[in-house]
């Protein structure tokens, strides 16, 4: 008796991040999306389940409307099953529940509008699963989602997982399918027949289904795949073999759910796909521990979300709540919040897009007018000074430093910075460099590029790490003036305990305007002695988009003390000539220009200072190999001081962005 055909679901997910470059969208379209669905159209017996993120749909509708028409035709022929999800591809457990429901609803509305379909399932972003998601997803109208078989292994169900299951939370429930890791690793990198053989080998007892669910970009956009998948015909061959094989039945998630009941109820613990578990150290939310910049973005996103929820449909200034909501949702796109081995958080333009949209949302919320004002946020950990054209966010628990600088006319955070820190693949880079250096006797010496796919040689010589976050108005104390190389490598010796320590903060009046006042009683080290110092700094508004920061540094000890006071600034701007390194003495005023957004930035010192400027560059992985990326420009103003016992030194600096 002939065995029944094995049900097989082929699911692809296509996404480009909010804020990604236009040429990346276009390359992904030409190399992956367009040819994939063109090949699908040649095989009418083949059907795929498909998820396209809202950011990609927006781009396609604007730039490639004919492609939307192609998808519509394939759907009408029964070749596409559409999945919903969070519109701008958020990590579901990372955003507020109301935002998750709103994003899912927005995607449902869009799919109904474009294709006339109300999706039953939702793509789970990066397969980051949280058991607490069952209730909100079910309440948002989601009937099923897709995990990896690794998720089920954590619940005691071992691969291959060829059933679907159900997870419940009270009266709410969600069906869970398992994507095969073996198929993910095989397709499209091995011959098409090997994938067919693997599907055939699945057990046939009971109500089974084999699922492949992975990125569409691996079919053409990933390095080396376009030629293999399209020019050499892998995808066409795979579809042809599927059509010709009577032992495999191509089905949709909807068909399986109509045909079979879930195998049983299961509770899946926190998990993602195996690579994500490795990158994150076992749980996605560990990224917020590893990268404080990511944690800050998440906290700002939650803060703006609360403001949006409290906002009426239309406030007194005529700002539309819907526009604020849409900007907030764009800021929740996951890609700029984490890093595995490729891009992500290390891509400045993705971080900048998060802040751009948070600022856009906040501009539609804030109604304080042109008058400068100071306010306490985040339970007193952070303080903000708002002006007509700028907003200055200070962190009292991190040196009273400036953590975010929003230039409102351009919706730009000029402190969208990233510190340099060790990554696991840096060890491999150093090992490869050592091997390369020792291979001189070989006929053709090994290169790092050959071993690791580095985009340029000598990357190991740029592995410098920062002891502190890259903020501004960071209060350094040195024994002596440092040079540009020392600053660029962050190889200085800190003798104070101020730069990243907690300051007391309050709001006071400064010449009639609200100002933020910071104070810390600390010390500096001279030899084996500690000399007590008190640092007071006042940040007061200047004009539409400037501040004056006045330091009062008091020697609380009983002896003279010499040191170099050196406030540090960091600006996330386009590369400038100063990024090559700059050292100038007796500087009272210095202006640099953000070549990316055309924003001038002016620094002034009341007394002449020794100015250093240096590029902050990271070495990180990308799809094309390891690369060096410019992140921000570091600036240091050095002021040698001698303070007698009980003497107070006063240092004043002004920072202005945009036109004064």
Residue pairs with C-beta under 8 A, 6 or more apart in sequence:
3 204
3 247
4 204
5 246
5 247
5 248
5 249
6 199
6 200
6 202
6 204
6 208
6 210
6 247
6 248
6 249
7 208
7 209
7 210
7 249
7 251
7 255
7 256
8 199
8 209
8 210
8 211
8 212
8 242
8 248
8 249
8 250
8 251
9 49
9 177
9 209
9 210
9 211
9 212
9 213
9 250
9 251
9 252
9 253
9 256
10 46
10 47
10 48
10 49
10 212
10 242
10 250
11 48
11 49
11 50
11 51
11 83
11 146
11 179
11 211
11 212
11 213
11 214
11 253
12 36
12 48
12 49
12 50
12 51
12 213
12 214
12 215
12 216
12 219
13 50
13 51
13 53
13 123
13 213
13 214
13 215
13 216
14 28
14 32
14 33
14 50
14 51
14 52
14 53
14 56
14 215
14 216
14 217
15 52
15 53
15 55
15 56
15 89
15 215
16 24
16 25
16 28
16 53
16 55
16 56
16 59
17 55
17 89
17 333
17 335
17 336
17 350
17 353
18 55
18 88
18 330
18 331
18 333
18 335
18 350
18 353
18 354
18 357
19 333
19 336
19 349
19 350
19 352
19 353
19 354
19 356
20 55
20 335
20 349
20 350
21 349
25 56
25 59
25 63
26 63
27 221
28 217
28 221
29 60
29 64
29 67
31 220
31 221
31 226
32 216
32 217
32 219
32 220
32 221
32 226
33 60
33 67
33 216
34 64
34 67
35 220
35 226
35 229
35 230
35 235
36 216
36 219
36 220
36 235
37 67
37 70
37 71
37 74
38 70
39 230
39 235
39 236
39 239
40 46
40 48
40 74
40 79
40 239
41 70
41 73
41 74
41 79
42 236
42 239
43 236
43 239
43 240
43 242
43 243
44 77
44 79
45 242
45 243
45 250
46 79
46 239
46 242
46 243
46 250
47 78
47 79
47 80
47 81
47 250
47 251
47 252
48 79
48 80
48 81
49 80
49 81
49 82
49 83
49 121
49 213
49 252
49 253
50 71
50 80
50 81
50 82
50 83
50 216
51 82
51 83
51 84
51 85
51 123
52 60
52 82
53 85
53 87
53 88
53 89
54 87
54 88
54 89
54 103
54 106
54 107
54 110
55 88
55 89
55 330
55 333
57 110
57 114
60 67
60 68
61 68
61 114
68 114
71 80
71 115
72 114
72 115
74 80
75 82
75 115
75 117
81 252
81 253
81 254
82 111
82 115
82 117
82 119
83 119
83 121
83 122
83 123
83 253
84 104
84 107
84 108
84 111
84 119
84 121
84 122
84 123
84 142
85 103
85 104
85 107
85 122
85 123
85 124
85 125
86 92
86 95
86 100
86 103
86 104
86 107
86 122
86 125
86 332
87 103
87 104
87 106
87 107
87 110
87 329
88 103
88 329
88 330
88 332
88 333
89 125
89 333
89 334
89 335
90 99
90 100
90 103
90 125
90 329
90 332
90 333
90 334
91 125
91 126
91 128
91 284
91 334
91 337
92 100
92 124
92 125
92 128
92 130
92 133
92 136
92 137
93 128
93 130
93 132
93 133
93 284
93 285
94 128
94 284
94 285
94 298
94 332
94 334
94 337
95 103
95 301
95 305
95 332
96 302
96 305
96 306
96 309
97 136
98 305
98 309
99 305
99 328
99 329
99 332
100 136
100 137
100 140
101 136
101 139
101 140
102 325
102 329
103 329
103 332
104 122
104 137
104 140
104 141
104 142
105 140
105 141
106 329
107 119
108 118
108 119
108 141
111 117
111 118
111 119
112 118
120 142
120 143
120 144
120 253
120 254
120 257
121 142
121 143
121 144
121 145
121 146
121 253
121 254
122 137
122 142
122 144
122 145
123 145
123 146
124 145
124 146
124 147
125 334
126 272
126 273
126 276
126 284
126 334
127 146
127 147
127 148
127 151
127 179
127 271
127 272
127 273
127 276
128 272
128 276
128 284
129 147
129 151
129 268
129 270
129 271
129 272
130 270
131 167
131 169
131 267
131 268
131 269
131 270
132 169
133 174
134 167
134 168
134 169
134 172
134 173
134 174
135 169
135 170
135 172
137 145
137 174
138 169
138 172
138 173
138 174
139 172
142 174
143 174
143 175
143 257
144 164
144 174
144 175
144 176
144 177
144 253
144 257
145 174
145 175
145 176
145 177
146 176
146 177
146 178
146 179
146 211
146 213
146 253
147 176
147 177
147 178
147 179
147 268
147 271
148 178
148 179
148 181
148 184
148 271
148 272
148 273
148 274
149 159
149 160
149 161
149 178
149 179
149 180
149 181
150 159
150 181
150 271
150 273
150 274
150 277
151 176
151 178
151 268
151 271
151 272
152 158
152 159
152 161
152 165
152 176
152 178
152 266
152 268
153 159
154 268
154 269
154 271
155 266
155 267
155 268
155 269
157 165
157 266
159 180
159 181
159 182
160 180
160 182
160 202
160 203
160 210
161 178
161 180
162 178
162 202
162 203
162 208
162 209
162 210
163 178
163 206
163 207
163 208
163 209
163 262
163 263
164 175
164 176
164 177
164 178
164 209
164 256
164 257
164 260
164 262
164 263
165 175
165 176
165 178
165 262
165 263
165 264
165 265
165 266
166 173
166 174
166 175
166 176
166 262
166 264
166 265
166 266
167 173
167 174
167 176
167 265
167 266
167 267
167 268
168 174
168 265
175 257
175 262
176 266
176 268
177 209
177 211
177 213
177 253
177 256
178 211
179 211
179 212
179 213
179 214
180 198
180 210
180 211
180 212
181 273
181 274
182 198
183 195
183 198
183 199
183 210
183 212
184 212
184 214
186 194
186 195
186 198
187 195
187 212
187 214
187 218
187 238
188 195
188 218
188 219
188 225
188 228
188 229
188 234
188 235
188 238
191 234
192 234
192 237
192 238
192 241
193 237
193 241
195 238
196 238
196 241
196 242
196 245
196 248
199 210
199 248
200 245
200 247
200 248
202 208
202 210
206 263
207 259
207 260
207 261
207 263
209 251
209 256
209 260
218 225
219 225
219 229
219 235
220 226
220 229
220 230
222 623
223 623
223 624
228 234
229 235
230 236
242 248
242 250
270 283
270 284
271 277
272 280
272 284
275 340
276 284
276 340
277 283
279 338
279 339
279 340
279 341
280 286
280 287
280 338
280 340
281 290
284 338
287 294
287 337
287 338
287 339
287 345
288 294
288 295
288 298
289 295
291 338
291 339
291 345
292 469
293 345
293 351
293 417
293 418
293 419
293 469
294 337
294 338
294 345
296 403
296 404
297 336
297 337
297 351
297 354
297 355
298 337
299 378
300 355
300 358
300 404
301 328
301 331
301 332
301 354
301 358
303 377
303 378
304 328
304 331
304 358
304 361
304 362
304 365
305 328
307 361
307 362
307 365
308 321
308 324
308 325
308 328
308 361
308 365
311 321
311 324
311 364
311 365
312 321
313 321
314 320
314 321
315 321
315 365
315 367
316 367
317 367
319 363
319 364
319 365
319 367
320 364
321 364
323 360
323 364
324 360
324 361
324 364
324 365
325 361
327 357
327 358
327 360
327 361
327 364
328 357
328 358
328 361
330 353
330 357
331 353
331 354
331 355
331 356
331 357
331 358
331 361
333 353
333 354
335 343
335 344
335 347
335 350
336 344
336 345
336 347
336 350
336 351
336 353
336 354
337 344
337 345
337 354
338 344
338 345
339 345
339 346
339 423
339 620
341 425
341 621
342 621
342 622
342 623
343 350
343 620
343 621
343 622
343 623
344 350
345 351
345 418
346 418
346 618
346 620
346 629
346 631
347 629
348 416
348 418
348 572
348 629
348 630
348 631
351 416
351 418
351 572
352 412
352 413
352 416
352 572
355 404
355 406
355 411
355 412
355 413
355 416
356 411
356 412
356 413
357 411
359 406
359 408
359 411
359 412
359 413
360 411
362 391
363 408
363 411
366 386
368 386
369 388
370 387
370 388
370 544
372 385
372 386
372 387
372 388
372 513
372 514
372 541
373 385
373 386
373 514
374 383
374 384
374 385
374 386
374 507
374 514
374 515
374 516
375 383
375 384
375 386
375 507
376 382
376 383
376 505
376 507
377 383
377 384
380 396
380 505
381 395
381 396
381 397
382 393
382 394
382 395
382 396
382 403
383 393
383 394
383 396
383 505
383 507
383 516
384 391
384 392
384 393
384 394
385 391
385 392
385 394
385 514
385 515
385 516
385 539
385 541
385 547
386 392
387 541
387 543
387 544
387 545
387 546
388 408
388 544
388 545
389 407
389 408
389 409
389 544
389 545
389 657
389 658
390 405
390 406
390 407
390 408
390 544
390 545
390 546
390 657
390 658
391 404
391 405
391 406
391 408
392 402
392 404
392 405
392 406
392 539
392 547
393 402
393 403
393 404
393 405
393 406
394 400
394 401
394 402
394 403
394 473
394 505
394 516
394 518
394 539
395 401
395 403
395 471
396 502
396 503
396 504
396 505
396 518
397 502
397 503
398 469
398 471
398 500
398 501
398 502
399 471
399 473
399 474
399 475
399 498
399 499
399 500
399 501
399 503
400 473
400 475
400 503
400 505
400 518
400 520
400 537
401 469
401 471
401 472
401 473
401 474
401 475
401 499
401 500
402 415
402 471
402 472
402 473
402 539
403 415
403 471
404 413
404 415
405 413
405 414
405 415
405 472
405 657
406 412
406 413
406 414
407 413
407 414
407 545
407 599
407 657
407 658
408 545
409 658
410 597
410 599
410 658
412 594
412 597
412 599
413 572
414 571
414 572
414 573
414 594
414 599
414 601
414 657
415 471
415 472
415 570
415 571
415 572
416 572
416 632
417 469
417 470
417 471
417 570
417 571
417 572
417 616
417 631
417 632
418 470
418 616
418 618
418 631
418 632
419 465
419 466
419 468
419 469
419 470
420 464
420 465
420 466
420 490
420 616
420 617
420 618
420 631
421 465
421 466
422 465
423 620
423 621
425 452
425 621
425 626
426 463
426 619
428 452
429 448
429 452
429 454
429 459
429 460
429 463
429 619
429 626
430 460
430 463
432 446
432 448
432 451
432 452
432 460
433 448
433 460
435 446
435 451
436 445
436 446
436 447
436 448
436 451
439 445
439 446
447 457
448 454
448 457
448 459
448 460
449 455
449 456
449 457
449 625
452 625
452 626
453 624
453 625
453 626
454 625
454 626
454 627
455 622
455 624
455 625
455 626
455 627
455 628
456 627
456 628
459 619
459 626
459 627
459 628
462 617
462 619
462 628
463 619
464 488
464 489
464 490
464 491
465 490
466 490
466 616
467 490
467 494
468 474
468 499
468 500
469 500
470 570
470 616
470 631
470 632
470 634
471 568
471 570
472 568
472 569
472 570
472 571
472 655
473 537
473 539
473 549
473 567
473 568
473 569
473 653
473 655
474 499
474 500
474 567
474 568
474 569
475 496
475 498
475 499
475 535
475 537
475 551
475 565
475 567
476 492
476 494
476 496
476 498
476 499
476 564
476 565
476 566
476 567
476 568
476 636
477 494
477 495
477 496
477 498
477 499
477 524
477 563
477 564
477 565
477 566
478 492
478 493
478 494
478 495
478 563
478 564
478 566
478 638
479 493
479 495
479 526
479 563
479 564
480 564
481 564
481 610
481 638
481 640
482 492
482 564
482 566
482 612
482 636
482 638
483 583
483 612
484 581
484 582
484 583
484 612
484 613
484 614
485 491
486 492
487 612
487 614
487 634
487 636
488 581
488 614
488 615
488 634
495 524
495 525
495 526
495 563
496 522
496 523
496 524
496 525
496 533
496 563
497 522
497 523
497 524
498 520
498 522
498 533
498 535
501 520
501 522
502 520
503 518
503 519
503 520
503 535
503 537
504 518
504 519
504 520
505 516
505 517
505 518
505 519
506 516
506 517
507 514
507 515
507 516
507 517
508 514
508 515
508 516
508 517
508 538
509 515
510 538
510 540
511 540
513 540
513 541
514 541
515 538
515 539
515 540
515 541
516 538
516 539
517 536
517 537
517 538
518 535
518 536
518 537
518 538
518 539
519 534
519 535
519 536
519 537
520 534
520 535
521 532
521 533
521 534
521 556
522 532
522 533
522 534
522 535
523 530
523 531
523 532
523 533
524 530
524 531
524 533
524 561
524 563
525 531
526 561
526 562
526 563
531 555
531 556
531 557
531 559
531 561
532 555
532 556
532 557
533 553
533 554
533 555
533 556
533 557
533 561
534 552
534 553
534 554
534 556
535 551
535 552
535 553
535 554
536 551
536 552
536 553
536 554
537 549
537 550
537 551
537 552
538 549
538 550
539 547
539 548
539 549
540 547
540 548
540 549
540 550
541 547
542 548
542 654
542 656
543 656
543 660
544 658
544 660
545 656
545 657
545 658
545 659
545 660
546 602
546 654
546 655
546 656
546 657
546 660
547 654
547 655
548 652
548 653
548 654
549 567
549 652
549 653
549 654
549 655
550 650
550 651
550 652
551 565
551 567
551 649
551 650
551 651
551 652
551 653
552 648
552 649
552 650
553 565
553 641
553 643
553 648
553 649
553 650
553 651
554 643
554 646
554 647
554 648
554 649
555 561
555 643
555 644
555 645
555 646
555 647
555 648
556 646
557 645
558 645
559 645
560 642
560 643
560 644
560 645
561 642
561 643
562 640
562 641
562 642
563 640
563 641
564 638
564 639
564 640
564 641
565 638
565 639
565 641
565 649
565 651
566 636
566 637
566 638
566 639
567 636
567 637
567 651
567 653
568 634
568 635
568 636
569 603
569 634
569 635
569 636
569 637
569 655
570 616
570 632
570 633
570 634
570 635
571 592
571 594
571 601
571 632
571 633
571 635
572 631
572 632
573 592
573 593
573 594
573 595
573 596
573 597
573 599
573 601
573 632
573 633
574 594
574 595
574 596
574 597
575 595
575 615
575 630
576 592
576 593
576 595
576 633
578 592
578 613
578 633
579 613
579 614
579 615
579 630
579 633
580 615
581 613
581 614
581 615
582 611
582 612
582 613
582 614
583 610
583 611
583 612
583 613
584 590
584 610
584 611
585 608
585 610
585 611
586 608
586 609
586 610
587 605
587 608
587 609
587 610
587 611
587 637
588 604
588 605
588 606
588 607
588 608
588 609
589 602
589 603
589 604
589 605
590 602
590 603
590 604
590 611
590 635
591 600
591 601
591 602
591 603
592 600
592 601
592 613
592 633
593 599
593 600
593 601
594 600
594 601
599 657
599 658
600 657
600 658
600 659
601 655
601 656
601 657
602 654
602 655
602 656
602 657
602 660
603 635
603 637
603 653
603 654
603 655
604 653
604 654
604 655
604 656
605 637
605 639
605 651
605 652
605 653
606 651
606 652
606 653
607 639
607 651
607 652
609 637
609 638
609 639
610 637
610 638
610 639
611 635
611 636
611 637
611 638
612 634
612 635
612 636
612 638
613 633
613 634
613 635
613 636
614 633
614 634
615 630
615 633
615 634
616 630
616 631
616 632
616 633
616 634
617 628
617 629
617 630
617 631
618 628
618 629
618 631
619 626
619 627
619 628
619 629
620 626
620 627
620 629
621 627
637 653
639 651
641 649
641 651
643 649
